[in-house]
Every structure is written in C-alpha cells, then in structure tokens.
Amino acid sequence: MNDAETAPAVDPDDSLTRRLEEEGEIAADYLEELLDIADLDGDIDIDVDHQRASVAIVTEDPSSRGLKRLVGADGEVLEALQELTRLAVQARTGERSRLMLDIAGYRAARRAELVEVANSAIASVRASGTKVALEAMNPFERKVIHDVVAAAGLVSDSEGEEPHRHVVIHPAGA
C-alpha cells in the first residue's frame, strides 16, 4: 500500500469552510478594533453563507444611532467598511476576500426590499412582454435582483458603468 491509499481523503469543502471561517475571524478582530476606536457598542456574528464569509455587527438596542452611522445613507459607509475589512483580511491571508459585512441588519432589510422590487419588475415584464430597467444599484443589490429574476425563470443583465450600473430584466425567451 502506498501513502495515497492510506491517507484520509481531504474534503475540499471542509478546507474552503476553514478558510472562510479564518476570514471571518480576521474580519471580526479588525471590526472589534474599529468599534473600540469609535467607542461604539456591538456584537459580532460570524458565519459562512453562500461560500463566502459573512460578518454582522449587531446590537440589542435597535434604536442605537451609533451603528446606523456606520451604515450611512443608502449603505455607502457600510460598503466602504466592507471594502476596508476585505483589505484587512487580504493583508493577513494574501488572498482576495469576498466577505460580506452587515451592520445593524441593514443588508437583511435591504434584501427584503429588493426582493419586492424584483418581483414587481418581473410581474411588469411578464404583463408587458418588454424589458424593464431598474435604478442604479451597488453590486450587492444587483446580485439580489439577479438571483430573484433567475429563480423566476427570466433573464437579467447589468448595464452601464459604476456608479450608474443597473439591472435590466428581459422577457422569457428574449
């Protein structure tokens, strides 16, 4: 028997999960330091969701304005903090991160809103038989729309350049 036959099989999903959990831990350390510097209260939840690390800063006080400042208008501050957190992870691991950051439930609430927007647009496309262009959205928002459209059996694509990039939903067979 050679070594290949006696060595336990390595599950590639297990290795990926470990790497993503490490990304989450690095991100959590970075964000804890940020919260300390800003003198803000919040707990950090780490998860692996859709093959990417997911980190959320949560609070028991939903009326807390501190964390909402970290979200900013239309999530702009959240997007910037996500990029900074991804860079902090990359600096430690040497690999690009696709980590998702949520603060005070903003992304979860926004996802629910976007599902409604997508379903309304899908109904419009089906009723009219013509394509519908949505407002400009960031990559997270476009991904949510694309997922809902695909689940409905229609086709969508992104058009335009940032920051005006938007989703266009096409009728079936178009």
C-alpha positions as CSV (number, residue, x, y, z in Angstrom):
1,M,0.0,0.0,0.0
2,N,1.3,3.4,-0.8
3,D,0.7,6.7,1.0
4,A,-2.1,7.8,-1.3
5,E,-4.1,4.8,-0.3
6,T,-3.6,5.2,3.5
7,A,-4.0,9.0,3.7
8,P,-7.5,10.1,4.7
9,A,-9.4,11.8,1.9
10,V,-9.4,15.6,2.1
11,D,-12.8,17.2,1.6
12,P,-12.3,20.4,-0.5
13,D,-15.5,21.9,1.1
14,D,-14.0,21.4,4.5
15,S,-10.9,23.2,3.5
16,L,-12.9,26.1,2.0
17,T,-15.1,26.3,5.1
18,R,-12.0,26.5,7.3
19,R,-10.5,29.3,5.1
20,L,-13.8,31.3,5.2
21,E,-14.0,30.9,8.9
22,E,-10.5,32.2,9.2
23,E,-11.5,35.2,7.1
24,G,-14.4,35.8,9.4
25,E,-12.2,35.7,12.5
26,I,-9.7,38.2,11.0
27,A,-12.6,40.5,10.0
28,A,-14.1,40.2,13.4
29,D,-10.8,41.2,15.0
30,Y,-10.5,44.2,12.7
31,L,-14.1,45.3,13.3
32,E,-13.8,44.9,17.1
33,E,-10.8,47.3,17.0
34,L,-12.8,49.8,14.9
35,L,-15.8,49.6,17.3
36,D,-13.4,50.2,20.2
37,I,-11.8,53.2,18.5
38,A,-15.2,54.7,17.6
39,D,-16.5,53.9,21.2
40,L,-19.5,52.0,19.8
41,D,-21.2,49.0,21.2
42,G,-22.0,46.0,19.1
43,D,-21.6,42.2,19.0
44,I,-20.0,40.5,16.0
45,D,-21.6,37.4,14.5
46,I,-19.5,35.3,12.1
47,D,-21.0,32.8,9.6
48,V,-20.3,31.2,6.2
49,D,-23.1,31.9,3.7
50,H,-23.2,31.0,0.0
51,Q,-19.5,30.1,0.0
52,R,-18.3,33.4,1.5
53,A,-17.5,34.7,4.9
54,S,-20.3,36.7,6.4
55,V,-19.8,39.0,9.4
56,A,-22.5,41.1,11.1
57,I,-22.3,43.8,13.7
58,V,-25.4,43.6,15.7
59,T,-26.8,45.4,18.7
60,E,-29.6,44.6,21.2
61,D,-30.7,48.2,21.0
62,P,-32.3,48.7,17.6
63,S,-32.7,52.4,18.2
64,S,-28.9,52.8,18.6
65,R,-27.8,55.6,16.3
66,G,-24.1,54.6,16.6
67,L,-24.2,51.6,14.4
68,K,-26.6,53.3,12.0
69,R,-23.8,55.9,11.4
70,L,-21.6,53.0,10.3
71,V,-24.3,52.2,7.7
72,G,-24.6,55.7,6.3
73,A,-27.1,57.0,3.8
74,D,-28.1,54.2,1.4
75,G,-25.4,51.9,2.9
76,E,-22.5,53.9,1.5
77,V,-20.5,53.8,4.7
78,L,-21.2,50.1,5.1
79,E,-19.9,49.5,1.5
80,A,-16.7,51.4,2.4
81,L,-16.2,49.5,5.7
82,Q,-16.8,46.2,3.8
83,E,-14.0,47.1,1.4
84,L,-11.7,48.1,4.2
85,T,-12.5,44.9,6.0
86,R,-11.8,42.9,2.9
87,L,-8.4,44.6,2.5
88,A,-7.6,43.8,6.2
89,V,-8.4,40.2,5.5
90,Q,-6.3,40.2,2.3
91,A,-3.4,41.8,4.1
92,R,-3.4,38.9,6.6
93,T,-4.2,36.0,4.2
94,G,-2.6,37.1,1.0
95,E,-5.8,36.2,-0.8
96,R,-8.7,38.4,-2.1
97,S,-11.8,38.2,0.1
98,R,-15.4,38.2,-0.9
99,L,-16.5,38.7,2.7
100,M,-20.0,40.2,3.2
101,L,-20.5,42.7,6.0
102,D,-23.8,43.7,7.5
103,I,-24.4,46.3,10.2
104,A,-27.5,46.6,12.3
105,G,-29.5,44.4,9.9
106,Y,-29.2,46.9,7.1
107,R,-28.4,44.3,4.4
108,A,-31.1,41.9,5.6
109,A,-33.7,44.6,5.5
110,R,-32.5,45.9,2.1
111,R,-32.5,42.3,0.7
112,A,-36.3,42.1,1.6
113,E,-36.9,45.4,-0.1
114,L,-35.1,44.3,-3.2
115,V,-37.0,41.1,-3.5
116,E,-40.2,43.2,-3.6
117,V,-38.7,45.4,-6.3
118,A,-37.6,42.4,-8.3
119,N,-41.0,40.7,-8.0
120,S,-42.8,43.9,-9.1
121,A,-40.5,44.3,-12.1
122,I,-40.9,40.6,-13.0
123,A,-44.7,41.0,-13.0
124,S,-44.3,44.1,-15.2
125,V,-42.1,42.2,-17.7
126,R,-44.5,39.3,-17.8
127,A,-47.5,41.5,-18.3
128,S,-46.0,43.8,-20.9
129,G,-43.6,41.4,-22.6
130,T,-41.0,44.2,-22.7
131,K,-37.8,44.6,-20.8
132,V,-37.6,46.7,-17.6
133,A,-34.6,48.7,-16.5
134,L,-34.2,49.3,-12.7
135,E,-32.5,52.1,-10.9
136,A,-28.7,52.1,-10.4
137,M,-27.6,49.7,-7.7
138,N,-24.4,48.6,-6.0
139,P,-23.1,45.0,-6.6
140,F,-24.8,43.5,-3.6
141,E,-28.2,44.9,-4.6
142,R,-27.7,43.8,-8.3
143,K,-26.8,40.3,-7.1
144,V,-30.0,40.0,-5.1
145,I,-32.1,41.1,-8.1
146,H,-30.3,38.7,-10.5
147,D,-31.0,35.8,-8.1
148,V,-34.7,36.6,-7.8
149,V,-35.0,37.0,-11.6
150,A,-33.2,33.7,-12.2
151,A,-35.4,31.9,-9.7
152,A,-38.5,33.3,-11.6
153,G,-37.2,31.8,-14.9
154,L,-36.4,35.1,-16.5
155,V,-33.1,36.6,-17.6
156,S,-31.4,39.8,-16.4
157,D,-28.1,41.5,-17.0
158,S,-26.3,44.5,-15.7
159,E,-25.7,47.5,-17.9
160,G,-23.8,50.8,-17.6
161,E,-20.8,51.9,-15.7
162,E,-20.4,52.5,-11.9
163,P,-22.0,54.3,-10.2
164,H,-24.9,54.1,-12.7
165,R,-24.7,50.4,-13.3
166,H,-28.2,48.9,-13.2
167,V,-30.2,45.7,-13.8
168,V,-32.3,45.1,-16.9
169,I,-34.8,42.3,-16.8
170,H,-35.8,40.7,-20.1
171,P,-38.9,38.7,-21.0
172,A,-38.6,34.9,-21.2
173,G,-37.0,33.8,-24.4
174,A,-35.7,37.3,-25.2
